[in-house]
Amino acid sequence: MTPSTQPGQDEPLLHGQVLLPAISRAMTRCECTGITFSEVTGRIACGSSLDAVLAQTGVGGMCTACLPDLRSYLSRAFPATD
């Protein structure tokens, strides 16, 4: 049995005889450096700026794939206040 997809859909996964859609999960760390987003937030909570943390750790500086999920993670960790 060969699964089929439509353009723009994630590749489905075959589980037994049931076709399941692929699940896209948010990253929780920079895969290039191994630094977790919780470590980034901890450093920010201790007074470092985001720019300083990124420069010191290298997070987001190589392939940049983690940056969208890091931004989302940080917006939940440090909600904007009016």
C-alpha positions as CSV (number, residue, x, y, z in Angstrom):
1,M,0.0,0.0,0.0
2,T,1.5,3.3,-1.1
3,P,0.3,6.5,0.8
4,S,-0.5,9.5,-1.3
5,T,-0.4,13.2,-0.4
6,Q,-1.7,16.4,-1.8
7,P,0.6,19.3,-2.5
8,G,1.3,21.3,0.7
9,Q,0.5,18.4,3.1
10,D,2.9,16.7,5.4
11,E,4.0,13.2,4.3
12,P,1.6,10.7,5.9
13,L,2.9,7.8,8.0
14,L,1.7,4.2,7.5
15,H,0.9,2.5,10.8
16,G,-0.2,-1.1,10.3
17,Q,-3.1,-0.6,7.9
18,V,-4.1,2.8,9.1
19,L,-2.8,5.9,7.3
20,L,-1.8,8.6,9.8
21,P,-0.8,12.2,9.0
22,A,2.7,13.3,10.0
23,I,2.6,15.5,13.1
24,S,4.7,18.6,13.0
25,R,6.1,19.4,16.4
26,A,7.7,22.6,17.6
27,M,11.4,22.5,18.4
28,T,12.4,22.9,22.0
29,R,16.1,23.3,21.4
30,C,18.6,24.4,18.9
31,E,19.6,21.2,17.2
32,C,22.9,22.6,16.0
33,T,24.2,23.6,19.5
34,G,22.0,21.3,21.7
35,I,21.0,24.4,23.8
36,T,17.4,24.1,25.1
37,F,15.0,27.0,24.8
38,S,14.5,26.7,28.6
39,E,18.2,27.4,29.0
40,V,17.9,30.5,26.8
41,T,14.9,31.7,28.9
42,G,16.8,31.0,32.1
43,R,19.7,33.2,31.0
44,I,17.3,36.0,30.0
45,A,15.6,35.7,33.3
46,C,19.0,36.2,35.0
47,G,19.5,39.5,33.2
48,S,21.1,38.6,29.9
49,S,19.7,40.1,26.7
50,L,18.5,37.8,24.0
51,D,21.2,39.1,21.7
52,A,23.8,38.3,24.3
53,V,22.5,34.8,24.9
54,L,22.4,34.1,21.1
55,A,25.9,35.4,20.7
56,Q,27.3,33.4,23.7
57,T,25.6,30.1,22.9
58,G,25.4,30.2,19.1
59,V,21.7,29.4,19.2
60,G,20.1,30.3,15.9
61,G,23.4,31.1,14.3
62,M,24.0,28.1,12.1
63,C,21.0,26.8,10.2
64,T,18.5,29.2,11.8
65,A,15.7,26.5,11.7
66,C,15.0,26.9,15.4
67,L,14.4,30.7,15.3
68,P,10.7,30.6,14.6
69,D,10.0,28.1,17.4
70,L,12.4,30.0,19.7
71,R,10.4,33.3,19.1
72,S,7.2,31.5,19.8
73,Y,8.6,29.9,23.0
74,L,9.9,33.2,24.2
75,S,6.6,35.0,23.6
76,R,4.9,32.4,25.8
77,A,7.7,32.6,28.5
78,F,7.8,36.4,28.5
79,P,4.3,37.6,27.5
80,A,4.2,41.2,26.4
81,T,2.7,43.6,29.0
82,D,0.9,46.8,28.2
